Amino acid sequence: MPIPFPNLVTNREIPLVEVVPQQIYTLDGVLSPCTLKDLLAWSSSLSLDPPKPPAKGEAERTSRRAALPSSEIASSLLSILSPYLARLDPNLKQPYLLSPNIRIYHYPPSSFFKPHYDTPQLDLTSRRLSCWTVLIYLSDGVRGGGTTFHLDTHDLPIKKNKTKNKAKMKMGEEKEKEKEKVAVTVQPKAGRILFHWHGIQRGGCLLHQGDEVLGGDKWVLRTDVLS
């Protein structure tokens, strides 16, 4: 039997950390330890669906999960996130809204989510598309289980080279450089909130994956910011 969704108690306002400009940001320590404990208890009380074989074109995911429509939970989450949304994305439409499609993911040991893209989803009530994925990590003691993004090197901020021999780079070298990839991993620390872009501008969502959980149980609460 599910227990009621808890009241959310926040700590003082903290800095929003930029991981990749306009793409990946994190917040640590917004939720109080008591609130995290209550959120984990609430999540654990839900009836979760077992993993299903992926449909054609879908990435394999071996987590348990639940989805529940709740504008009340979305409003409660918005109350703690709204102070950060202007800094996250100055172009967001106001009033700020979160998706009422609330999702809970449980990744036990050996579970994972293979590389995939998130896509904008239409909220039928507001007629607004989702644009930022919001993942709230609820559990501590997790080994592995990071959220890893696969980027081209040109997605990362690079210091300008003041030397003038850039023009001498051969075309083949330039093409090879364009193909270089780098992985950025956000670890699932309890209380960490991860924002990552999946809107229709800025090239869309970055390819990302849920790394295999090597130990412990990873619990995640998800909603989305609406554009």
Beta strands, then each sheet from edge to edge (+ up, - down):
strand 1: 17-20
strand 2: 24-27
strand 3: 64-69
strand 4: 101-107
strand 5: 113-116
strand 6: 122-123
strand 7: 128-137
strand 8: 143-144
strand 9: 147-152
strand 10: 181-186
strand 11: 193-197
strand 12: 207-210
strand 13: 213-215
strand 14: 218-226
sheet 1: 1+ 2- 11+ 7- 6+
sheet 2: 1+ 2- 11+ 7- 14+ 4- 3+
sheet 3: 5+ 12- 9+ 10-
sheet 4: 8+ 13-
end
